[in-house]
Amino acid sequence: GRNPQTYLNQDYQPYAPAVPGSPGIFFGVGHKFTDVGQGVQRVFTRIARGHWLYMGQYQLQQDRPLTKEEWASIKPEVRNTWVSSLSTAAWGKRVRLCIALRKRLGRPPSSAEIQAESGISGRTYLEITQEEIGQAFLRGEETISVWVLKCVGYNAEFQR
């Protein structure tokens, strides 16, 4: 059978489960996070570089995105980690694309405009700066998606 697993790095996930069985919150970006929230998943939290601890079997329930006030209240180191990665990572392309379209159009882009733009091959939008990304989140133009993690079991056999 399929055993989906989620790995939570506290550099990005300040509310990851801290001890096995404890609840947590998972942050993500983008609208194509299809694997998240599909059934029960094994969850691991990074406790040190290269060291991950099994936290248990978790149900992930999507919640509303963070408000701009909630985003602003998160530790600057965590916000900076997100912004830095979003500025260069392939998984940050959609955020960069939306910021580029907003700049070009002078307004929020429509879903159709985002879809059309994302079909242009080879565009990476790496010209969008960390400053522009950080400001877009602080203004609420871009948001962090949120999933609530609830422990529904612990596989002691797996932990061994």
Salt bridges, closest charged atoms under 4 A:
ASP11 OD2 - ARG46 NH2 3.18
ASP35 OD1 - ARG2 NH2 3.37
GLU70 OE2 - ARG64 NH2 2.70
GLU113 OE2 - ARG107 NH2 2.61
GLU117 OE2 - ARG104 NH2 2.97
GLU117 OE2 - ARG123 NH1 3.80
GLU127 OE2 - ARG123 NH2 2.91
GLU132 OE2 - LYS103 NZ 2.63
GLU141 OE1 - ARG102 NE 3.23
GLU141 OE2 - ARG139 NE 2.92
GLU142 OE2 - ARG102 NH2 2.72
GLU157 OE2 - ARG160 NH1 2.47
